[in-house]
Amino acid sequence: MQGYEEIKELKQLLDEGLITQEDFDQKKTELLNAASMDAAEAPIDSTPASYLSNSRTGKKKSKWVAGLTAIFLGCYGVHKFYLGYSAQGAILLAVTLGLALPASFIARALGGIALMKLIGILQFIPILIGVAEGVIYLIKSEEDFQMTYVAGRREWF
């Protein structure tokens, strides 16, 4: 940015007639060469691993931890919390504990068989979501998992 400001000042001097076009071109070339040398010396790493290490989360997450927690504890949203998706983890936890379990106690107390079946289905939905996401996590390559769910911030499936 400093080179840009210097070129801008040189252009003003040229416009005011204080330097010649030849002087302007020579100084401009020197400034641009110096800037390109500085840029060439700076390491540029555009590999996926460098992108992942510079992502918002700051570090990589294990697809195995995410996948296995999704399969075994997915109905409680543990895998979502692990990946940094607190809102989605809270949704799964709320559906499992906050909605389905108290409703099942009420249904059993009232003796409603049809209502108990409906509640059983509600309890099964977070389990299915967890298992499906766990399998998807484990099927993906490590790089694809990192790009999609850690750096890419894909929240569901």
Secondary structure, DSSP 8 states (H G I E B T S, - for coil): -HHHHHHHHHHHHHHTTSS-HHHHHHHHHHHHHHHHHHHHHS----SHHHHHHTSTTSS---HHHHHHHHHHHGGGTHHHHHHT-HHHHHHHHIIIIIIIHHHHHHHHHHT-HHHHHHHHHHHHHHHHHHHHHHHHHHHS-HHHHIIIIIIS-----
